[in-house]
Amino acid sequence: MAELIERLSLSSTGQVPASGTEFTALDVKTTGLHSGRVLEVAAIRFRGDGTFLGEFATVVAADANRGNPHRITAAELAGAPALGEILGRLFELCRGAVVVAHDLSLVEGLVAEVSQLGVRLPRLPGISLKDTVQAAFPLPNYRLSTIARAFGIEDFPGYLAEPAARACARAMIALVGTHGLRLAQPVRFPELPRYASGAAAVRRTVAGAEKGWMAEAVDRVSAGDGGPVAQAYLDLLAEAVGDHFLTDEEVWALADLAAEAGMAAAEVQRMHTGFVAELRRVVEDDGVVTSVEYRELRQVADALGALEVAVDLKVTANGNKPTRVLVLGKTAGADQLRARVLSAGFQLAKNLTGSVTHLVYDSGVRESEPRLSRALELGAHVARLDEAPVVLGFERAPVPQPKHQKAPSGGGRLVGRVLIGLGLVLMVLTVAAMFGGAGVGPGIVLAVFAVGALVGGWYLDETKRLAAGSAG
């Protein structure tokens, strides 16, 4: 129901600054792939300048016997409020704000379900983070975790609505503040109905989410082909694999979701095979396959029924360290370099460890930053942001241009010739004076000046002639 959302444009060519605009980042977890009953909602309100203004998150009551890929337990669902009971808080955060979501289709599903409760809603102004980033940055894929990695946003558990909404908000703040994207035109905000706050929210626990190499590899997997349902399936699959929690239960839950969405078993298996093949390509691209990569990739392949793709995978006993880049900085150039590193298939680090081969820093990082000296101690290449494209091999080093000597001017030779002429005149005057009876004294004086002018003029003329010859 696309008519429920007025899709706005945010770009570098926009005419309206967005730093003072208020936004509400929404993340919705549902029972289905591309649509379904709402299971969890998170809303985070913020201003384009980076000021956070309020937040709300809750699990929403649904069928507790139904499996879901978001790890929402039956106990959480049993105590959760109904969707109609959270509308007051939800509308409060969305009133007078532009709705932002990684995928606006899920917000459209939320609005559609609210409409089924008999609530008449106007069209909400909204921005798709995925579409906005895709128009501005080249990335291997445009899943929320990949976008967050490109913007230097810390890892987050994607199966939880609240951290996902916060990552979406921070990415939008980067687009507006760091990259200066603007709205195409002023926003007209509709009036939303007002409701009481309703039942208490049931918030899931937000745990730390420091992810390993698998999440990093998944972020470098190219986006698959297919429609929105197939893409939603791949996104959930990538999220499950990246979190190192690809259990049999998750595989079965994903299979049930695919079947309900009308995907044939053969199509799902084809997607599994293609995903594992892409994951293997990413692992092998750097020329090194570690024992950990070998073991975990085979485990994923086995769980997805695609072990044949990895059956001949081998551990690389020797070889150079794979290129692993840590980019320090919060400037637009730092974000662009992170996106370029991902697109090139290199590993993008979030912390300085012994596996980092290159550390790049922008103008906002001081030369006294301890990680710079520590990186050198660990044997990493340390480079400024402007040096990085050449150091990483994205661009060739500029070829030094030969210095062209400035051709000497003709002024020196002209002065020399004038002096020679003056010397000749003085010599003639000297002879005339002596024959005219002026005496020896004045004649000698004139003769000295005449010889000096002749010698000086000859020297200047010859010097400039030789210089011109060597310059040619």
Order of alpha helices (4+ residues) and beta strands (2+ residues): beta-beta-beta-beta-beta-alpha-alpha-beta-alpha-beta-alpha-alpha-alpha-beta-alpha-alpha-alpha-alpha-alpha-beta-alpha-beta-beta-alpha-beta-alpha-alpha-alpha
